[in-house]
Amino acid sequence: MAKDHQNEKSQSDRFKQVAKDVGADESEAAFEEKLRKLAKAKTPAPKADAKG
């Protein structure tokens, strides 16, 4: 099934508008800061299986 490029663009435009409406920060600096926080985040250690 082929995707309609016009629908993708309008969905993208709707997403951008909603992001603006909720006050999302669009700056590259804000993006980089969030990315750094995610990259530094430690993954939780796997839980030990309590069999036995």
Backbone as CSV, one residue per row, in Angstrom:
resi,resn,N_x,N_y,N_z,CA_x,CA_y,CA_z,C_x,C_y,C_z
1,MET,0.851,-1.175,0.000,0.000,0.000,0.000,0.896,1.237,0.000
2,ALA,0.745,2.121,-0.958,1.545,3.324,-1.081,1.035,4.403,-0.129
3,LYS,1.987,5.106,0.464,1.609,6.187,1.375,1.380,7.460,0.572
4,ASP,0.424,8.215,0.970,0.125,9.477,0.314,1.010,10.551,0.928
5,HIS,1.913,11.114,0.147,2.858,12.113,0.647,2.133,13.318,1.242
6,GLN,1.024,13.698,0.669,0.263,14.843,1.187,-0.226,14.572,2.606
7,ASN,-0.696,13.358,2.888,-1.145,13.013,4.230,0.003,13.067,5.221
8,GLU,1.192,12.575,4.826,2.348,12.615,5.704,2.711,14.052,6.046
9,LYS,2.681,14.924,5.072,3.032,16.319,5.316,2.013,16.959,6.246
10,SER,0.745,16.727,6.013,-0.251,17.343,6.874,-0.178,16.771,8.286
11,GLN,0.160,15.495,8.428,0.329,14.913,9.759,1.535,15.550,10.447
12,SER,2.598,15.747,9.689,3.792,16.395,10.228,3.473,17.820,10.666
13,ASP,2.742,18.528,9.841,2.350,19.898,10.185,1.477,19.919,11.435
14,ARG,0.564,18.961,11.542,-0.292,18.884,12.736,0.546,18.599,13.974
15,PHE,1.518,17.710,13.861,2.395,17.389,14.986,3.156,18.633,15.447
16,LYS,3.717,19.362,14.488,4.470,20.576,14.823,3.574,21.604,15.505
17,GLN,2.352,21.741,15.029,1.432,22.709,15.622,1.070,22.322,17.047
18,VAL,0.812,21.047,17.280,0.483,20.587,18.631,1.677,20.801,19.555
19,ALA,2.884,20.527,19.069,4.084,20.743,19.883,4.199,22.222,20.279
20,LYS,3.921,23.104,19.356,3.952,24.538,19.670,2.855,24.892,20.672
21,ASP,1.685,24.318,20.487,0.549,24.609,21.367,0.826,24.216,22.810
22,VAL,1.561,23.127,23.014,1.849,22.683,24.380,3.128,23.309,24.928
23,GLY,3.773,24.145,24.133,4.937,24.875,24.607,6.248,24.124,24.504
24,ALA,6.351,23.198,23.575,7.597,22.457,23.389,8.688,23.418,22.913
25,ASP,9.890,23.222,23.437,11.026,24.049,23.049,11.595,23.513,21.745
26,GLU,11.629,24.346,20.727,12.071,23.922,19.405,13.544,24.194,19.150
27,SER,14.259,24.733,20.116,15.642,25.124,19.869,16.567,23.914,19.789
28,GLU,17.620,24.068,19.012,18.606,23.005,18.873,19.327,22.781,20.200
29,ALA,19.550,23.842,20.955,20.220,23.719,22.252,19.396,22.868,23.212
30,ALA,18.093,23.057,23.230,17.224,22.261,24.099,17.258,20.801,23.678
31,PHE,17.261,20.549,22.377,17.342,19.182,21.873,18.642,18.528,22.311
32,GLU,19.755,19.238,22.144,21.065,18.694,22.517,21.123,18.382,24.009
33,GLU,20.562,19.246,24.846,20.559,19.028,26.296,19.767,17.772,26.649
34,LYS,18.590,17.614,26.058,17.780,16.414,26.318,18.504,15.159,25.826
35,LEU,19.150,15.261,24.671,19.878,14.127,24.124,21.026,13.730,25.047
36,ARG,21.753,14.709,25.583,22.839,14.412,26.520,22.326,13.690,27.758
37,LYS,21.176,14.141,28.276,20.603,13.500,29.458,20.224,12.058,29.161
38,LEU,19.647,11.817,27.997,19.264,10.453,27.622,20.490,9.573,27.416
39,ALA,21.517,10.122,26.804,22.716,9.345,26.524,23.440,8.970,27.811
40,LYS,23.365,9.819,28.825,24.029,9.556,30.101,23.214,8.652,31.018
41,ALA,21.945,8.516,30.762,21.075,7.734,31.635,21.537,6.286,31.722
42,LYS,21.578,5.781,32.923,21.998,4.400,33.122,20.780,3.497,33.009
43,THR,20.995,2.349,32.407,19.908,1.387,32.315,19.812,0.637,33.633
44,PRO,18.626,0.336,34.084,18.486,-0.391,35.347,19.055,-1.804,35.220
45,ALA,19.638,-2.264,36.315,20.193,-3.622,36.325,19.051,-4.622,36.247
46,PRO,19.244,-5.716,35.542,18.184,-6.720,35.454,17.906,-7.314,36.837
47,LYS,16.657,-7.582,37.107,16.272,-8.164,38.394,16.713,-9.623,38.435
48,ALA,17.185,-10.029,39.596,17.582,-11.421,39.771,16.340,-12.300,39.785
49,ASP,16.406,-13.413,39.126,15.275,-14.331,39.080,15.215,-15.095,40.392
50,ALA,14.110,-15.028,41.091,13.954,-15.621,42.422,13.441,-17.054,42.351
51,LYS,14.122,-17.873,41.596,13.728,-19.294,41.515,14.520,-20.080,42.542
52,GLY,13.913,-21.090,43.081,14.700,-21.954,43.918,14.081,-22.313,45.142
